[in-house]
Amino acid sequence: MCLLEARDLRKHYDTQLAVDGVSLRVSAGEILGLLGPNGAGKTTTMLMLAGLLTPDDGAVRIDGVATDHDGRAWRRQMGIVPQELALYPELSAVENLTFFGGLYDVVGPRLVDRIDSVLETTGLTEHRDRPVRTYSGGMKRRLNFGVALVHEPRLLILDEPTVGVDPQSRAHLLERIRELRDRGMGVLYASHYMEEVQTLCDRVAVMDLGRIIANDTLDALLERVTDASGPANLETLFLEMTGHRLRD
């Protein structure tokens, strides 16, 4: 079942064409990795998919419903984990989750249950009442992830969710994402960490200069690698296709 479908998205900033005809799909129970060098148009694309930026052309459908119709309904189907932390540092984890749950009309006993579930999922139950400003970087990242789950979305968009976190927190987040995929959630996962994408994603889309230049299963993409010096990997493929290094 297709949860997210984008067709021919385009976006200009003044005279610069940042996104040029991007089309992609994310199905239930699938993780689609989105790769691209800085300036490729990934963030602009994700903002349009999330309904935070209006495309100049093209269309986005969530669970078959066009996003320019009944916006409140389709936004409830989606959880967004931005690269920048979207938390209130003076509030506790429970207070942050209560606030964001309320934005999606999650209230009463259901909200209590969802908060308990999210805290267990993120490994923060013992820290539920501490101000977020006292959390480590990894704990903040886990709560940032948990905020996107409090309303039980069917589709998750993640933009560099493990940037700057410790190995333990990274492993914890990746395992939770796999579990959500196995429960039928669709996931769009943008990252600069090749090893994460290669071990986590079912399909990978490579973006450069505003276009999707490859979109296939991981095995099919790795068959394109011509480097005979070692095992096929995404970094070699990426360099062959774009001529860029992800981090200069």
C-alpha positions as CSV (number, residue, x, y, z in Angstrom):
1,M,0.0,0.0,0.0
2,C,1.4,3.4,-1.0
3,L,1.3,5.9,1.8
4,L,3.3,8.7,0.2
5,E,3.4,9.6,-3.4
6,A,5.1,12.7,-4.9
7,R,4.8,13.5,-8.6
8,D,6.9,16.0,-10.5
9,L,7.6,18.3,-7.6
10,R,9.3,21.6,-8.5
11,K,10.4,24.5,-6.4
12,H,12.2,27.8,-7.3
13,Y,14.0,30.2,-4.9
14,D,14.0,33.4,-7.0
15,T,15.7,32.3,-10.2
16,Q,17.2,29.1,-8.8
17,L,15.5,25.8,-9.5
18,A,16.0,23.9,-6.2
19,V,13.8,20.9,-6.9
20,D,13.3,19.8,-10.5
21,G,10.6,17.2,-11.2
22,V,11.1,15.0,-8.2
23,S,8.8,11.9,-8.0
24,L,9.0,9.2,-5.3
25,R,6.8,6.8,-3.4
26,V,6.9,5.3,0.1
27,S,4.8,2.2,0.9
28,A,3.6,0.8,4.2
29,G,6.3,-1.4,5.8
30,E,9.1,0.2,3.8
31,I,12.1,2.4,4.6
32,L,13.1,4.7,1.7
33,G,16.6,6.2,2.1
34,L,17.2,9.7,0.6
35,L,20.8,10.5,-0.2
36,G,22.4,13.6,-1.7
37,P,25.2,16.1,-1.3
38,N,24.6,19.4,0.4
39,G,22.5,21.6,-1.9
40,A,20.9,18.7,-3.7
41,G,17.4,19.7,-2.8
42,K,16.7,17.1,-0.1
43,T,15.5,19.4,2.6
44,T,13.3,21.4,0.2
45,T,11.8,18.2,-1.0
46,M,11.0,16.9,2.5
47,L,9.5,20.3,3.4
48,M,7.1,20.0,0.5
49,L,6.3,16.4,1.4
50,A,5.5,17.4,4.9
51,G,3.3,20.3,3.8
52,L,5.6,22.9,5.2
53,L,6.4,24.4,1.8
54,T,4.1,24.8,-1.2
55,P,5.5,23.3,-4.4
56,D,5.5,25.5,-7.5
57,D,4.3,22.5,-9.5
58,G,3.6,18.9,-8.9
59,A,1.4,17.1,-6.3
60,V,1.8,15.1,-3.1
61,R,-0.7,12.5,-2.0
62,I,-0.8,10.9,1.5
63,D,-2.7,7.6,1.6
64,G,-4.3,8.5,-1.7
65,V,-5.5,11.9,-0.5
66,A,-4.1,15.1,-2.2
67,T,-2.4,17.2,0.4
68,D,-4.1,20.4,-0.8
69,H,-7.4,18.9,0.5
70,D,-8.3,18.4,4.1
71,G,-4.9,19.3,5.3
72,R,-5.6,18.6,9.0
73,A,-6.7,15.0,8.3
74,W,-3.6,14.0,6.2
75,R,-1.2,15.7,8.6
76,R,-2.4,13.3,11.3
77,Q,-1.1,10.5,9.2
78,M,2.4,11.8,9.3
79,G,5.2,12.2,11.9
80,I,8.1,14.5,11.2
81,V,11.6,14.3,12.9
82,P,13.5,17.5,11.9
83,Q,17.3,17.7,12.0
84,E,17.1,20.6,14.4
85,L,15.7,19.7,17.8
86,A,12.1,20.8,18.2
87,L,11.7,20.6,21.9
88,Y,11.0,23.0,24.8
89,P,14.1,22.7,27.0
90,E,12.5,24.0,30.2
91,L,9.7,21.4,30.0
92,S,10.0,17.8,31.0
93,A,9.6,14.9,28.5
94,V,6.0,14.3,29.7
95,E,5.2,18.0,29.3
96,N,6.7,18.1,25.8
97,L,4.8,15.1,24.7
98,T,1.6,16.4,26.3
99,F,1.9,19.7,24.3
100,F,2.7,18.0,21.0
101,G,0.0,15.4,21.5
102,G,-2.5,18.1,22.0
103,L,-1.7,19.6,18.6
104,Y,-3.0,16.4,17.1
105,D,-6.0,16.2,19.4
106,V,-4.5,13.3,21.4
107,V,-6.0,13.9,24.9
108,G,-7.3,12.2,28.0
109,P,-6.6,8.5,28.7
110,R,-5.3,8.0,25.1
111,L,-2.7,10.7,25.6
112,V,-1.5,9.1,28.9
113,D,-1.2,5.7,27.2
114,R,0.7,7.2,24.3
115,I,3.1,9.1,26.5
116,D,3.9,6.0,28.4
117,S,4.4,4.0,25.2
118,V,6.6,6.7,23.6
119,L,8.8,7.0,26.7
120,E,9.2,3.2,26.8
121,T,10.0,3.1,23.1
122,T,12.7,5.9,23.4
123,G,14.1,4.5,26.7
124,L,13.3,7.7,28.6
125,T,10.8,6.4,31.1
126,E,13.1,6.9,34.1
127,H,13.7,10.5,33.0
128,R,10.1,11.4,32.2
129,D,9.9,14.3,34.7
130,R,13.3,15.9,34.2
131,P,13.6,19.1,32.3
132,V,14.9,18.5,28.8
133,R,17.7,21.0,29.3
134,T,19.3,18.5,31.6
135,Y,19.3,15.7,29.0
136,S,22.3,14.5,27.1
137,G,22.5,15.1,23.4
138,G,21.5,11.5,22.7
139,M,18.5,11.7,25.1
140,K,17.3,14.9,23.4
141,R,17.5,13.2,20.0
142,R,15.5,10.2,21.3
143,L,12.8,12.5,22.6
144,N,12.8,14.5,19.4
145,F,12.1,11.2,17.7
146,G,9.4,10.3,20.2
147,V,7.5,13.5,19.7
148,A,6.8,12.4,16.1
149,L,5.2,9.2,17.4
150,V,2.8,10.4,20.0
151,H,-0.2,10.6,17.6
152,E,0.5,7.2,16.1
153,P,1.3,8.3,12.5
154,R,1.4,5.8,9.6
155,L,4.2,7.7,7.8
156,L,7.4,9.0,9.3
157,I,9.8,11.5,7.7
158,L,13.2,11.7,9.3
159,D,15.8,14.3,8.5
160,E,19.3,13.3,9.8
161,P,17.8,12.0,13.1
162,T,21.1,10.6,14.4
163,V,23.4,13.7,13.8
164,G,25.8,14.1,16.7
165,V,24.5,11.3,18.9
166,D,26.5,8.7,20.8
167,P,26.7,5.2,19.4
168,Q,24.3,3.8,22.0
169,S,21.6,6.3,21.2
170,R,22.2,5.8,17.5
171,A,21.8,2.1,17.8
172,H,18.7,2.5,19.9
173,L,17.0,4.9,17.3
174,L,17.9,2.6,14.4
175,E,16.4,-0.4,16.1
176,R,13.2,1.5,16.9
177,I,12.9,2.6,13.2
178,R,13.2,-1.0,12.1
179,E,10.5,-2.1,14.6
180,L,8.2,0.6,13.3
181,R,8.8,-0.5,9.7
182,D,8.1,-4.1,10.7
183,R,4.7,-3.0,12.2
184,G,3.7,-1.5,8.8
185,M,4.9,2.1,9.1
186,G,6.3,3.8,6.0
187,V,9.5,5.7,6.6
188,L,11.4,8.3,4.5
189,Y,14.9,8.5,5.9
190,A,17.4,11.2,4.9
191,S,20.9,10.8,6.2
192,H,24.6,11.5,5.4
193,Y,25.6,8.3,7.1
194,M,26.1,5.7,4.4
195,E,26.4,2.8,6.8
196,E,23.0,3.7,8.3
197,V,21.2,3.8,5.0
198,Q,22.9,0.6,3.8
199,T,21.9,-1.4,6.9
200,L,18.5,0.2,7.4
201,C,16.7,1.0,4.1
202,D,14.8,-1.2,1.7
203,R,15.1,1.2,-1.2
204,V,17.4,4.2,-1.8
205,A,16.8,7.3,-3.8
206,V,19.9,9.4,-4.8
207,M,19.3,13.1,-5.4
208,D,21.6,15.6,-7.0
209,L,21.1,19.1,-8.5
210,G,17.4,19.0,-7.7
211,R,16.7,15.7,-9.4
212,I,16.3,12.0,-8.4
213,I,19.1,10.3,-10.4
214,A,18.5,6.8,-9.0
215,N,15.7,5.1,-7.1
216,D,15.8,1.3,-6.6
217,T,16.3,-1.4,-4.1
218,L,19.6,-1.5,-2.3
219,D,20.7,-4.7,-4.0
220,A,19.9,-3.4,-7.5
221,L,21.8,-0.1,-6.8
222,L,24.8,-1.9,-5.5
223,E,25.0,-4.0,-8.7
224,R,25.9,-0.8,-10.5
225,V,29.1,-0.3,-8.5
226,T,32.2,-0.9,-10.7
227,D,34.9,-0.5,-8.0
228,A,36.6,-3.9,-7.8
229,S,38.9,-2.9,-4.9
230,G,36.4,-4.1,-2.2
231,P,32.8,-5.0,-1.3
232,A,30.1,-3.0,-3.0
233,N,28.9,-0.2,-0.9
234,L,26.7,2.9,-1.1
235,E,29.6,5.4,-0.7
236,T,31.3,4.1,-3.8
237,L,28.0,4.2,-5.7
238,F,27.3,7.7,-4.5
239,L,30.7,9.0,-5.6
240,E,30.3,7.3,-9.0
241,M,26.9,8.9,-9.6
242,T,27.4,12.4,-8.3
243,G,31.2,13.0,-8.1
244,H,30.6,14.5,-4.6
245,R,31.6,13.5,-1.1
246,L,28.7,13.8,1.4
247,R,30.9,15.7,3.9
248,D,33.6,17.9,2.4
